[in-house]
């Protein structure tokens, strides 16, 4: 089970800054998984994103960490090695029972799109 600890995320970034001379960091596969069936109302994922991206912004703008990129865990639900197709990791849900593997944007996909538009991060 995941532990949601955004202050730990910020702490790790600050520690990397202090101990390794503030290297450029690219964060990949940061996200939130559920084991629910095909559900597009993923409020817990939105809450996760809100808190972690807030901590990320504080790391960049308050702490001076050189974070150059952020990639969410997965755009689409997919096969995960330890849990197969039961883990729902994507911003877009995939109906694995459909022959066409129908894709439907979750609430988190719309939220993330709006967040990116509102909080564009520019580097110098």
C-alpha positions in Angstrom: 0.0 0.0 0.0 1.2 3.5 -0.9 2.0 6.0 1.8 1.2 9.6 0.7 3.9 11.7 2.1 4.5 14.8 0.0 6.7 16.5 2.6 9.0 13.4 2.2 9.1 14.1 -1.5 10.3 17.6 -0.8 12.7 16.4 1.8 14.4 14.0 -0.7 14.7 16.7 -3.3 16.4 19.0 -0.8 18.7 16.2 0.4 19.7 15.6 -3.2 20.4 19.3 -3.6 22.5 19.5 -0.5 24.5 16.2 -0.8 25.1 16.2 -4.6 25.6 19.8 -5.5 22.1 20.5 -6.7 22.1 18.3 -9.8 19.5 18.6 -12.5 16.7 16.2 -11.7 14.1 14.6 -13.8 11.3 12.9 -11.9 9.7 9.9 -13.6 7.0 7.5 -12.7 5.6 9.5 -9.8 1.9 8.7 -9.3 -0.9 7.0 -7.6 -2.3 3.5 -8.2 -5.7 2.1 -7.3 -6.9 -1.5 -7.5 -10.4 -0.6 -8.4 -12.3 -1.7 -11.5 -12.9 0.7 -14.4 -13.7 4.0 -12.6 -13.1 7.5 -13.9 -13.9 9.4 -10.7 -10.4 9.2 -9.2 -10.5 11.9 -6.6 -7.8 10.2 -4.5 -5.4 10.5 -7.5 -6.3 14.2 -7.8 -5.6 14.8 -4.1 -2.3 12.9 -4.5 -1.3 15.1 -7.4 -2.3 18.3 -5.7 -0.1 17.6 -2.7 2.9 16.2 -4.5 3.0 18.9 -7.2 2.6 21.6 -4.5 5.7 20.0 -2.7 7.5 19.9 -6.0 6.8 23.6 -6.7 8.0 24.5 -3.2 11.2 22.4 -3.9 11.8 24.4 -7.0 10.8 27.9 -6.0 11.5 28.0 -2.3 14.3 25.5 -1.8 16.0 26.1 -5.2 16.1 22.5 -6.3 17.0 22.0 -10.0 14.1 19.9 -11.0 14.0 20.0 -14.8 11.1 17.7 -15.6 8.2 15.7 -14.1 6.6 12.7 -15.7 3.4 11.2 -14.2 3.5 7.5 -13.6 1.4 6.5 -16.5 -0.8 8.1 -19.1 -2.8 4.9 -19.6 -3.7 2.0 -17.4 -1.4 -0.8 -18.4 0.2 -4.0 -17.3 2.2 -3.8 -14.1 4.7 -6.5 -13.4 3.5 -7.3 -9.8 -0.2 -6.8 -10.3 -1.1 -7.4 -13.9 -4.0 -5.3 -15.2 -5.6 -4.9 -11.7 -3.5 -1.8 -10.8 -5.0 1.3 -12.2 -2.1 3.8 -12.7 -3.3 5.9 -15.6 -4.7 9.3 -16.0 -6.8 7.6 -18.7 -8.7 4.4 -17.8 -8.6 1.4 -20.2 -11.5 -1.0 -20.4 -9.7 -4.3 -20.6 -13.0 -6.1 -21.0 -13.7 -4.3 -24.3 -12.4 -5.7 -27.6 -11.3 -2.2 -28.5 -9.7 -1.5 -25.1 -11.8 1.7 -24.9 -10.0 4.6 -23.3 -11.8 7.2 -21.1 -10.2 10.2 -19.5 -10.4 10.2 -15.7 -11.2 13.3 -13.7 -7.5 13.4 -12.9 -6.6 13.7 -16.6 -8.8 16.9 -16.9 -7.4 18.1 -13.5 -3.8 17.5 -14.6 -4.4 19.3 -18.0 -5.7 22.3 -16.2 -2.9 22.3 -13.6 -0.3 22.2 -16.3 -1.9 25.2 -18.1 -2.2 27.2 -14.8 1.2 26.4 -13.4 3.6 26.3 -16.3 7.1 26.2 -15.0 9.7 28.1 -16.9 13.4 27.5 -16.6 16.1 30.0 -17.1 
